[in-house]
Amino acid sequence: MTIRQVCDELSVTLRALRFYEAQGLVAPKREPRRRFYYTTDVERLRAIMRLKSVRLSLREIRELLQHRAMGLMG
């Protein structure tokens, strides 16, 4: 998916997605002037949005996602 498609799918702004990328929370495939998000990227962003909605800090979200990636969470 393109960044615009992800924005539409998740109802977030381009700025928010770029911010999460800059923070190292997601890493879409990049080509000159384009970003491509795979299903795993979109699911990770969904998780970020859910965790953000329960008022977790970006540090806490990053830690939870790292544990999840290591298979320590369900």
Secondary structure by P-SEA (a helix, b strand, c coil): ccaaaaaaaacccaaaaaaaaaaccccccccccbbbbcaaaaaaaaaaaaaaaacccaaaaaaaaaaaaacccc
